[in-house]
Amino acid sequence: MKRSIIWLASYPKSGNTWTRLFLANYLMNAQTPVPINQAHRFAMGDAMVKMYSRVAGKAIDPHNLSLCLKLRDPVLRAIVGNNADVNFVKTHNARVAPDGIKLIPDDYTRSAIYIIRNPLDMVLSYARHYGITQEDAAQKICHPDNGNLPTPTTVAQYLSSWDMHVKSWMAYAPWKRLIVRYEDLLDDPETHFAKILELVGVPVDAERLERAIRFSSFDELSRQEEEQGFIERPEQSEKFFGKGQKDQWKTDLDPALAEMIREKMGETMKRYGYLE
């Protein structure tokens, strides 16, 4: 069995879809932008109910958490069973083992790209995405048992707190990892998207890189969403793609919530340059 999965891992609203669409545009190398609604063709999500139902041989109830966990390994085995050298898989799961079942097993893993974002900015996007208040979002991202509940199309996702999520992915692993800061992708996309390509094992061509960055810009992604909609946008969210900026927390986040987040997760924030 090949260890072919390259995880595109992140806490929600940290740049995962942006990174997927960059990779799609680079690998396709087309002269027009890849449609955003084809993102799943280049990096499948690990929470799609239809994958679990296919492996089970029948429709499953995503609210049956025990069954979904038991199906996790067969689902991942089916992905690597296609014998491809690389399978990109998007995940928001922490590297944890609920009920003793590893969500990110070493046996199928080739490497991982972990995208990290300042939680003070991420929490604003998180609140908009899930249609909740800033206060509720801040409480959730600081809670060790935070997760995404199952929906008709997705199984449960085990997030934990932002702090624990980061630490889980940075813990020892026998495979290569690249940690990429969302803010570095914004400030110097050529350098940091090139690092992603190097981890994947794809030659970096400057012209192709520039085009893929342009074709996956937030202006382009927002334009497509405005025209076509985006199949991954949750019902409670007005739109999926925001402004793609940093430091919005300085004007938009309640200072008391910013202080709470710093208090609970400051050590990890400091390690990755998020404490001034």
N, C-alpha and C positions, 0 to 999 in steps of 0.2 A: 504493500500500500504506500503510495507516494505521500510524502509530506509536502503538499502543494499549496496549502492555504496561506495566503498573505492577508493577515487581518488588517483592515482599515478600522481602527478602534478609536473611540472617543466617547466622552460624556456627550449627551445630546446638546445640540446647538453650539458645537465647537469647531465646525468646518469640515465635517466628514463628507457631506454631499458635495461641497465645493471641491474637495480633493478627488472624489470619485469622478466628477465631471472633467477635472483637469486631466486625469489619467485616461479617461475615455477619449478626449480630444487628442491627446498626444498619441495614443496607440492607434486610433483610427487614421490620424494624419490626413484628414479630409480638408477641403478648401472652404467648407462651411461648418458652422458650429454643430456639434452633436446635439440632437434634440434632448432636452432635459428629461423627457419622459422615457428615454431609453437608457437612463443611468443604470437601471437594474440589470441590464444586459452585460454590463462590464464589471459590476461588483454586486453580487446578490446580497440581500439582507439575511441575517441568520435567524430572523424572527417570523418569517413568512409562513402563515398557517398552511398554505397550499403545499409547501415542501414537506411539512410534517404529515399532512394527509396523504401525499403521494407515497411516502415511505411506509405509512401505516396500512396503505391499501384501502383506505376508506376515509370518509370525512371524520375529522376529530373535533372534539369540543376544546377550544383553546383555554377554557376556564378549568379544565382538568389539569392542574399544575403537575401532579405526579406523573401522569401519562406523558405530558410534553417533555418533562425532564428525562424520562426513560427513552423517549424517541430522539433525544439530542444527539447521542453518539451515532445511531444509524443515519440520521440526517447528514451529519458531517462526513460519515463514511461514504455516503452516496455522492457527496460533492467531490471528494478526492477520487472516487471511483471512476470519474470520467477520463482518468489517465493524463490529464493536461499537466504541463510542467508547473503552471501557476493558476490558482483560483483565488481571485480577490473576493473577500467576504467582509461586508460591513457589519460591525457590531457595536452596540452600546453597552453590552454586558461587561461587568467587572470580571476580572480573572478570579472567580470564586467557584465553589463546589457545593451548591445547595443539594441537600439530601445525599451528599457524597459524590455527586456527579459533576465532573469537571466540565465547565462550559467552554473552556479554551484548552483542549487537550494537546499535549506536546506531540502525540503520535501523528497528528494531521497537519501540524504547523510548520511552515517553512520560515516565516518571519512575520514581523508586525510593524506597522506604521501607526504610531500613537500621536494623535493630534490633541494638543492641550490648549486651553484658552483661559484667560483671566476670568475667574469665577464671578468677579464683580460685573463684568460685561455679559458673560454667559447667562447669568441669572435673569437679566433683562430679556434676552432672547427666549429663554426658557419660559418665562411668564407669558410672553406673547404667543409662543408656539402652542402651549397647552391651555391658553385662555384662562389663566389664573392670576391672582394678584402678585405683586412683587413680594409681599410678606410670605404668602404661601409658597412661592417658588424658593425663596431663601430658606425657609424651614425644610423644604424637601431636599435641596441639594446639600444640606448639612446633616441630614438624617441617615444613619447607617443602614436602615432598612428601606431606603428609597428604591422605587422600581417603577417600571411602566406596566400597568395592568394589562391583561389580555384584551384584545378587541376581536371583532369577527374576522379580521385579516392578519392579526399578529399575535404570537404567543407572548407570555410575560417576559419582561427583560429585567435582569437583576443588576441595578445600577450601584447601589449603596451611595454613600456621600461622595461628593466630588473628590475630597481628600483621600478617601479609601479607594476610590476608583483609580486615581493616579498611582497610589502606592501599589495596588494589586498588579498593574501593568508594568511597573518598574521593578518589581521583585524579580529575583533570579529566574532566568529561563534558559534552556539549552539551545535557543535559537536567537537570531539577530533581531534587534529592535532599533527603530529610529524614532526618537521623540522630536516632534515638530511643533513649535509654538505658532498658533494661529496668527499672532501679531507679527512674527517673522515672515510668514507667507504674505501678509499685507505689505510690509515694509520693503522686502527684498525677495519678490516671488521667483526671480530667475535663479538665485542661489539655492533657495530652500526647496523649490519644486524639483530642481536638478538633483538634490540629495535624495529625494523620494525615488526618482528614476534610477539612481545608482543603487539603492537598496533593492529595487525590483530586478535590476540586472539588465536594464535597457540602455543602449547607447544614447548619450545626450547630444542632440543636434540643436544648435543655437536658434536657427530659423524656426524649426519645428516647435521648440520650446516656447519661443515668443508667441507663436500663433496659438498654441494650446492655452497659454495664460490669457491671451486676449479673448479667445472663444469661451473661456470659463470665468470671465470677469463677472462681478456682481451686476454690472449694468446689463450684460448680455443675458445672464440667468434671470434677472427680474423682467427683462423685456419678453423673454420666452414665456415666463409664468403668466404675465399679463395677457399675452396673446392666446396661449394654449391651456392655461391652468397647469397644475403639477399634481400628478397622481399620488405623491407622497405627502401632500399637505393635509394635516388633520382637519376635521370639520370645524373645530373650535378656533382655528387660526385663520386670520384674515388673509395672510399670504405667508409662503414658506421662506422666501429669500428677503432678508432685510437689507440694510444699508451696507453691511460688510465693513463696519468700522471698528475702531478700538477707542477705549477711554470714554465711551458714552456714559459710563457709570458716574463720571465726575459731575454731570449735569442732570442725569435721569434717575439715579438710584437714591432712595431714601438714605441719608447718612447713617441713621441708626442701624439699618440693615447691612450697610457696608461694614460698619464696625462689628456687628455680630459675626459676619462671614470671616472677617480678619481674625477675630478672637478664636473662632472654632477651628480655622484651617490655615492660620498664619504661617506655621512652620513650612508647610508644603508650598504655599504661595511664595514665601521668601526664597525657597530653593529654586523656583523657576522664574524669579524676577518680577513677581507681582506685588511686592510690598515696596512702597516708595521710602 
